[in-house]
């Protein structure tokens, strides 16, 4: 990523304390089972980059809204979702310091859904984004649209094809 370009909004990886917990037991109460990925390419939510071939990773169930609600006192009720995410099997230190120039997993032409949540953890809107080229401008415009609504507290970015959580942006 280009360190000279600053993003308008900050994509958030899964936080280190949550990762530590997920590496033992995931949000579906299953034990973490690390493996070596021979091919790589899938998105890592701990450091917001693709898996490199041969890396030691785990596929775990993650409930991002539940975790956020525990921090804020929100009650998402039925909007609480969990799903699969890839993480490093051991601490990776998070995103590289120079990862400020592009949104993660922003392949032009890919489809993303941007779900908007209020402070109570309820979905209050969303939109489909076909990632344009340049991707940064498309994401910036979509986040600006979302946060123009003062009720929006955070936005989750998910892949349309599998529904996988990619990252979140908070107000």
N, C-alpha and C positions, 0 to 999 in steps of 0.2 A: 504494500500500500504506500501511497505517496504521503510522506510526513509533512510536506509543504501545504497540503490542502486540509483545511479543518472542516469537519462535518458540522452541519447546523444542529443536529440532534445526536445524542450519544447512545449507540447500541450497547446494551448491557449483557454481558455474559452471565452465566449462572455464578452466583457469588461463592467465594472459597469455603465458607462454613457449610453451605448447602452441598457443595461438591464433596466435602469430607463425609457428610452423612450419606449421600447417595452412593459413595464408594463402599459403604458397608451394607446398607439396606435402602432400596429405592422407595419412591412414594407409593408403590403398589405393595409394599412390605415383602418384596423379593430380595434375596441376597444378590449382591453385585457379582457378576461372573466375567472377569477380564478375559480377553483373547487378543491374539495378534491378528491384525487386519492385513492380509497379504496384498490387497489391491489398493486400499485407500480411497479417497475421494469424497466420502460422506462428511457432512458438516459437524464439527466439534463445537459444542455449546459452552465449553469451559474456556476456550481461547479464541473462539470465533474464526476458525480457519478450517480448511479441509484436512481430513486424516491423510497423513503421508503413508505410503506403503510400508508395512512392517511395524507400524506403531502399535503399542499395547493400549487397547481401548476397552470400553464397556458400553453396552446398550442398556440403558436404565429407563425406568418410568419416572417422569418428572411432572409435578403439578405446579406450574409457575404462579397461577393465580392464588392457589392455596398458600404458597410460601409468602407471596406479597401480602395477602390478607393477614397472615400471622404477624407480620411486621407492623401493619398499620391498624389492626383492629377491625378491618372490613369483614363483611360476611357475604361471600359471593354466592352462597346457596347452590342452586342447581347449575350455576355457571362455572363451578369448579370442574376443571378438566385435568386429566393427566394423559401423558402419551410418551412415546419413545424418543429419547435423545441420546446421541453419542457423546461420551466424555472420555478424557484420558483416564486410564486406570490408576494413575498416580498423579500427584500434584504437578501441574505443568507451568504454574506461575501466571496463568491467564493470558490475555492478549498481549502481543508484543508492543513495546512502547511506541513504535512508529506506525501502529495500525490506526491512524486517525484520518486517512484520506479517502476511504471507501466504506460503504456499508457491507457487512459480511454476506457472503453467499448471494451476491447481486449479479447473477448471470443475465444479461439482456435477453428478453424473450420469456424468461421464467415467470410463472404466475405466483403471486403472493396474496394472501388475505391479511389485511391490517384491521384487527379487532380493537375497538375502542371500549375502555372500561371507565366507569365513574369511581368515585372514592369509596363507594359501598361494594365495589367489585362486580357490578352488574354491567352486562354488555349494553352499550348505548349507541351502537352504530359500528360501521365498518365499511370497508371497500375492497374491491379486487384491484390489484395493481399488476399489470403486465410490465415487468421491469424494462424500462427504456434504455437506450444508449444515448447519452451517458446515464448510468444508473443513479448516481448520487443526486442529480437534479430531480429525477422522478421520485425518489424516496423523500427528499427534502420537501417537495411540493405535497406529497401525501401526508407527511407528518404535520406540515403547516396547516393543512386543511383539517386534520384531526384536532389539533390543539387550538384551533380557532374557536372551538366550542369550549367554553370555560369549565364545563362539567367533566371533560375528559381528563382523567388522572394518569392513565398509561395506555400504551398501545402495544399489543402483541403482534409480531410478524410471524406468520405460519406459511408453510408450503401448501399450495392447493392440492397437489397430487396425493400427498400422504397425510396432510393435516399436521405435520410435525412443527413444533415450536422451534423457531430459529433464534429470535432475540426479542427483547422488549426495549421500549423507549418510555421514559417517565417524564412527566411535566417538570 
